[in-house]
Amino acid sequence: MQSRSLPKNPVFSRRLRQARQRRDLSQDRLGVLAGLEESSSSARMSRYESGIHEPALQFAEAIAKVLGISAAYFYCSDDRLADIIRIYSDLSETKREALHQSAINIAE
């Protein structure tokens, strides 16, 4: 019996699934919206979410754009920082600037 290999980047696959589900999109729909052919989008997105393959950065950015999140979210290994990236992505520009200033004030 052949053992299944571990995901290449479990953080990427986990975060991709979380972001897709948060937007209530199927794998197939997300793939098509990001630019994949309809005939292969479900299988390719499934491979990305299972960690079998990882998309090139340019395609990860296309996925992120569809999901309304920074591609950095997919690669961030720190869960708290990933939450901050996710929250930041959902904010208006005015609130992003306020969050930025708050972070600067906290750091000082």
Secondary structure, DSSP 4 states (H G I P E B T S, - for coil): -PPPPPPS-HHHHHHHHHHHHHTT--HHHHHHHHT--HHHHHHHHHHHHHTS----HHHHHHHHHHHTS-THHHH---HHHHHHHHHHHHS-HHHHHHHHHHHHHHH-
